[in-house]
Amino acid sequence: MVNESDLRLDYLVDPSIQLYQDPNHFCLNTDTRLLAQFMRIKKGESVLDIGTNNAALLVYASRFSCSKLIGVEVLPESFEVAQLNVRRFIDGEVELINAPIQRVEHEPVDVVVSNPPFFELKEMHPDTRLDLRAKGRFELNCTLEELVASAGRLLKSNGRFYLVHRPDRIFEIFAALHACRFSVKRMQVAYDRRSKGAKSLLIEAIKEGHTKTTIEDSLWI
């Protein structure tokens, strides 16, 4: 059972909204903020967050008067923190599911969002300690291909999938999206001012869509 005294409060975009986080977990970061500001949610839409962690993206999406919010989190510890944030900030209909996304069955939704683990297992050093932070960074519970396939399975036709990921995996991402009949509608790259290198890739993909791709202005972190 999570103890609130062990948690800290951090904000995602709006400083007035302080979210519970466990310092021992993978915490919301710049990628979470970038995805929150990149995704476009319409009033009355249903939104499902794959790997919701502490439910930060659900809390942000709730400001758009969604018809329903669904968060899926495989790690029990993160799931408990998500429950705290949902009770604290969301008044509308919310469903939290503590299960692997591959096993989740749900009626199709309008929007799926995800800030998933970025690193493949082959990138993990043999001495890496499999703590909660590592489990939030490496594809231990869901590969990129499984993530995209799950988004496609849970979306309505022409539903939107919002994803933040590593730019150096762009060809894998596009291949996975194509295999699941997604078309990329919007794309944006965020750069780190310190290294001037591409840090994050933001994508909006349409299930069974036939759209041309708009590459939006670059972001500088």
C-alpha positions as CSV (number, residue, x, y, z in Angstrom):
1,M,0.0,0.0,0.0
2,V,1.4,3.4,-1.0
3,N,2.1,5.9,1.8
4,E,1.4,9.5,0.8
5,S,4.2,10.7,3.1
6,D,6.7,8.9,0.8
7,L,5.4,10.8,-2.3
8,R,6.3,14.2,-3.6
9,L,4.2,16.7,-5.6
10,D,5.2,17.9,-9.1
11,Y,3.3,19.7,-11.8
12,L,3.1,18.7,-15.5
13,V,2.1,21.9,-17.3
14,D,0.0,24.0,-15.0
15,P,1.8,24.8,-11.7
16,S,-1.6,24.9,-9.9
17,I,-2.0,21.1,-10.5
18,Q,0.4,19.3,-8.3
19,L,0.5,15.5,-9.0
20,Y,1.6,12.8,-6.7
21,Q,4.8,11.1,-7.7
22,D,7.0,8.4,-6.1
23,P,10.7,9.3,-6.4
24,N,11.5,5.6,-6.6
25,H,9.3,5.2,-9.7
26,F,9.8,6.4,-13.3
27,C,8.5,10.0,-12.9
28,L,6.8,12.3,-15.3
29,N,9.3,14.2,-17.3
30,T,9.8,16.5,-20.3
31,D,8.4,13.9,-22.7
32,T,5.2,13.7,-20.6
33,R,4.8,17.4,-20.9
34,L,5.6,17.5,-24.6
35,L,3.0,14.8,-25.3
36,A,0.4,16.5,-23.2
37,Q,0.8,19.7,-25.2
38,F,1.0,17.9,-28.5
39,M,-2.1,15.7,-28.2
40,R,-5.5,17.2,-29.3
41,I,-8.5,16.1,-27.4
42,K,-12.0,17.1,-28.3
43,K,-15.0,17.5,-25.9
44,G,-16.9,14.3,-25.4
45,E,-14.2,12.0,-26.6
46,S,-13.0,8.8,-24.9
47,V,-9.3,8.6,-24.1
48,L,-7.2,5.6,-23.2
49,D,-3.6,6.0,-21.8
50,I,-1.3,3.0,-22.3
51,G,1.2,2.9,-19.4
52,T,-0.5,5.6,-17.5
53,N,2.1,5.5,-14.7
54,N,0.8,8.2,-12.2
55,A,-2.1,9.2,-14.5
56,A,-0.5,12.6,-15.4
57,L,-1.8,12.4,-19.0
58,L,-5.3,11.4,-17.9
59,V,-5.4,14.4,-15.5
60,Y,-4.3,16.7,-18.3
61,A,-6.8,15.2,-20.7
62,S,-9.7,15.6,-18.2
63,R,-9.6,19.4,-18.7
64,F,-11.1,18.8,-22.2
65,S,-14.4,17.4,-20.8
66,C,-13.9,13.8,-22.1
67,S,-16.8,11.4,-22.0
68,K,-14.5,8.7,-20.4
69,L,-10.9,8.3,-19.4
70,I,-9.2,4.9,-19.2
71,G,-5.7,4.3,-17.8
72,V,-3.9,1.0,-18.2
73,E,-0.8,0.4,-15.9
74,V,0.9,-3.0,-15.5
75,L,3.0,-2.1,-12.4
76,P,0.9,-2.3,-9.2
77,E,3.0,0.3,-7.4
78,S,2.5,2.9,-10.2
79,F,-1.2,1.9,-10.4
80,E,-1.7,2.9,-6.7
81,V,-0.2,6.4,-7.3
82,A,-2.5,6.8,-10.4
83,Q,-5.5,6.0,-8.2
84,L,-4.5,8.8,-5.8
85,N,-4.1,11.4,-8.6
86,V,-7.4,10.3,-10.2
87,R,-9.3,10.7,-6.9
88,R,-7.6,14.1,-6.3
89,F,-8.2,15.7,-9.7
90,I,-10.8,14.0,-11.9
91,D,-14.5,14.3,-11.3
92,G,-15.7,12.6,-14.5
93,E,-15.8,8.9,-15.5
94,V,-12.5,7.2,-15.1
95,E,-11.5,3.6,-15.3
96,L,-8.1,2.4,-14.2
97,I,-6.9,-1.1,-15.2
98,N,-3.9,-2.9,-13.5
99,A,-3.0,-5.4,-16.3
100,P,-0.7,-5.9,-19.2
101,I,-2.0,-3.9,-22.2
102,Q,-1.8,-7.1,-24.3
103,R,-4.6,-8.6,-22.2
104,V,-6.9,-5.6,-22.0
105,E,-10.3,-5.9,-23.7
106,H,-12.3,-2.7,-24.0
107,E,-14.9,-1.1,-26.2
108,P,-13.1,1.0,-28.9
109,V,-12.1,4.6,-27.9
110,D,-11.6,7.8,-29.8
111,V,-8.0,8.5,-28.7
112,V,-5.1,6.4,-27.4
113,V,-2.1,8.2,-25.9
114,S,1.2,6.7,-24.7
115,N,4.6,7.7,-23.3
116,P,6.1,4.2,-23.2
117,P,9.4,2.8,-22.3
118,F,11.9,3.8,-25.0
119,F,14.7,1.2,-24.7
120,E,14.8,-2.3,-26.1
121,L,15.9,-5.1,-23.8
122,K,19.1,-5.6,-25.9
123,E,20.2,-2.1,-24.8
124,M,20.0,-3.1,-21.1
125,H,23.4,-3.6,-19.4
126,P,23.7,-7.0,-17.7
127,D,24.3,-5.3,-14.4
128,T,21.2,-3.1,-14.6
129,R,19.1,-3.3,-11.4
130,L,15.5,-4.0,-12.3
131,D,13.9,-1.5,-10.1
132,L,10.8,0.5,-10.8
133,R,12.7,3.2,-12.7
134,A,14.2,0.6,-15.0
135,K,10.9,-1.0,-15.6
136,G,9.6,2.4,-16.8
137,R,12.5,2.8,-19.2
138,F,13.0,-0.6,-20.8
139,E,10.5,-2.7,-22.9
140,L,10.1,-5.4,-20.2
141,N,6.3,-5.6,-20.4
142,C,5.5,-4.2,-23.8
143,T,7.5,-3.9,-27.0
144,L,7.0,-1.1,-29.5
145,E,5.2,-3.5,-31.9
146,E,2.9,-4.7,-29.1
147,L,2.2,-1.1,-28.1
148,V,1.2,-0.1,-31.6
149,A,-0.9,-3.3,-32.1
150,S,-2.7,-2.7,-28.8
151,A,-3.4,0.9,-29.8
152,G,-4.9,-0.3,-33.1
153,R,-7.0,-2.9,-31.4
154,L,-8.5,-0.5,-28.9
155,L,-9.1,2.4,-31.3
156,K,-12.2,3.2,-33.3
157,S,-11.7,3.4,-37.1
158,N,-10.2,6.9,-37.8
159,G,-9.3,7.1,-34.1
160,R,-6.1,9.0,-33.1
161,F,-3.0,7.6,-31.5
162,Y,-0.6,10.1,-29.9
163,L,2.9,8.8,-29.1
164,V,6.2,10.2,-27.8
165,H,9.3,8.2,-28.5
166,R,13.0,8.3,-29.4
167,P,13.9,9.8,-32.8
168,D,16.5,7.2,-33.4
169,R,13.7,4.6,-33.6
170,I,11.7,6.4,-36.2
171,F,12.0,3.7,-38.9
172,E,10.8,1.0,-36.4
173,I,7.9,3.3,-35.3
174,F,6.8,3.9,-38.9
175,A,7.1,0.2,-39.8
176,A,5.0,-0.8,-36.8
177,L,2.4,1.9,-37.5
178,H,2.2,0.8,-41.2
179,A,1.8,-2.8,-40.2
180,C,-1.2,-1.9,-38.1
181,R,-2.8,0.3,-40.7
182,F,-2.0,3.6,-39.2
183,S,-1.1,6.7,-41.3
184,V,0.9,9.5,-39.7
185,K,-0.9,12.8,-39.7
186,R,1.4,15.0,-37.7
187,M,5.0,14.8,-36.5
188,Q,7.2,17.0,-34.4
189,V,10.7,16.7,-33.2
190,A,12.0,18.2,-29.9
191,Y,15.7,19.2,-29.7
192,D,17.9,19.6,-26.6
193,R,19.5,23.0,-26.5
194,R,22.5,21.7,-24.7
195,S,23.5,19.0,-27.2
196,K,21.5,20.4,-30.2
197,G,20.5,16.8,-30.9
198,A,17.0,15.4,-31.5
199,K,15.6,14.2,-28.1
200,S,12.0,13.4,-28.6
201,L,9.7,12.4,-31.5
202,L,6.0,13.3,-31.3
203,I,3.5,11.5,-33.6
204,E,-0.2,11.7,-34.3
205,A,-1.4,8.6,-36.3
206,I,-4.8,7.8,-37.6
207,K,-6.1,4.3,-37.6
208,E,-7.1,3.2,-41.1
209,G,-6.5,6.7,-42.2
210,H,-5.1,7.9,-45.6
211,T,-3.6,11.3,-44.6
212,K,-0.5,13.2,-45.7
213,T,2.0,14.0,-43.0
214,T,2.5,17.5,-41.6
215,I,5.9,18.1,-40.0
216,E,5.4,20.8,-37.5
217,D,7.9,23.4,-36.3
218,S,10.7,22.0,-34.2
219,L,10.7,22.4,-30.4
220,W,13.7,23.4,-28.3
221,I,13.9,22.1,-24.8
